[in-house]
Amino acid sequence: MRQKIYDIKPPRLAHKTEKRRGQQKKEKRFPWGAVLSGAGVLVIIAAVYLFFKLPRADIKIWPKVETLSFEQEITADKSADSVDLSLNVIPAEYFQEEKTESQEFLATGNASNEGKATGTITIYNKYDPPSPITLKAGTHFLSDSGKYFVTLQKTTIPAGKKSGGKITPGSVKVKIEAAEGGEGYNIGPATFSVPKLSGTSYYYSVYAQSTEQMTGGYAGKVKKVIDDDIQQAKEALTKKLISNTEASLKSKISSDYILIDSAISSEVISASTNTKSGALTDKFTYQAAVKSTYLAFKKSDLDEFAKDYIISQMEDSKTMLTSSLKTDYTVKSLDIDNGKITLNLNFSSRVYQNINKNVLIPLLTNKNRNQINEVINNKLRDEVSNVKVNLWPFWVTKSPKSQKAVKIELKFE
């Protein structure tokens, strides 16, 4: 039998197909109900956690304080290694620096600067009977214009030669120099006599002549170094050098140290110039070296002494508020060479009765504000001036049962 073929689905089959599609669409819808239910559970769990875990108590206590003040004479000593309360001593230290410097200074003296004229003369010897004549260095020759010149070295004038009753003079050329400086000695060709031979038989037999002008004579004013110049240069340079060295030394010392202005000393190690007094020059150089020494002590050692002293004097049941420590001092005496500074020290600090948080916290758990205040007042009595209790979150009416959630802060402001 032939099988029938339909171009369209039968109505019953089409209805089943649509129904199946509708079911598939319903199965894909987002499960909002389940999500909301789960979120609600999480909120409840979080609320329970916050209620039992987050509450805390912050308790601020203002202890009553008193001020203890003292005055002690102490010594900052170079030989001390540490703070010694029994000897009233704290350590001191030396700081040193050396500097060398040179500076140019102007000469203030005045002097004449003269050049002596020089030239060449020919000395003649016509002494009879003929014989050589020797003149020592520095022998004076007088020109026919009245200017004195001197020979620069020992000179021997040869003997003349005699023939037919006549003598031909012996001669020698020598260098001469004017006896004084100045342009007036730049004379032209001249004839010279030897004054020291005056009154002897040699006077008219020994003479000299020049054929050229003398040159090199001059005169002028120049600066000269005097004693005051050297002394003032020393004072000015060493004063400046000491100031610079001390300033440099101060800048290199740590701010932890207390620097007393009078606790520094400086010494001049060397001071000199190669220029002598009387030297003809416009300026000269002076050089000097100085060493500065500072005796200082640490602020922390001063505070340590004051703190240790206060602790040694206060009751064992008291606690020192170290942030309130105040120190002041005046210098009684100073011995830099032996490394000692004696001070009159005034110091003070606020103290309060010990409050043991570890003992107090267990007594403050699971209590309301009034109960907390009552416990603190009963336990500490007149040792506190104020108490402030803060419970968190805002709906909490009692402090937590856990000691870790109870915090105590001491306030001093």
Secondary structure by P-SEA (a helix, b strand, c coil): cbbbbbccccaaaaaaaaaaaaaaaaaaccaaaaaaaaaaaaaaaaaaaaacccbbbbbbbbcbbbbbbbbbbbbbccccccccccccbbbbbbbbbbbbbcbbbbbcbbbbbbbbbbbbbbbbbbcccbbbbbbccbbbbbcccbbbbbbccbbbbcbbbbcccccbbbbbbbbbbbcccccccccccbbbbbcccccccccccccccccccccccccbbbbbbcaaaaaaaaaaaaaaaaaaaaaaaaaaccccbbbbcccbbbbbcccccccccccccccccccbbbbbbbbbbbaaaaaaaaaaaaaaccccccccccccbbbbbbbcccccccbbbbbbcccbbbbbccccccccccccccccaaaaaaaaaaaccccccbbbbbbccccccccccccccbbbbbbcc
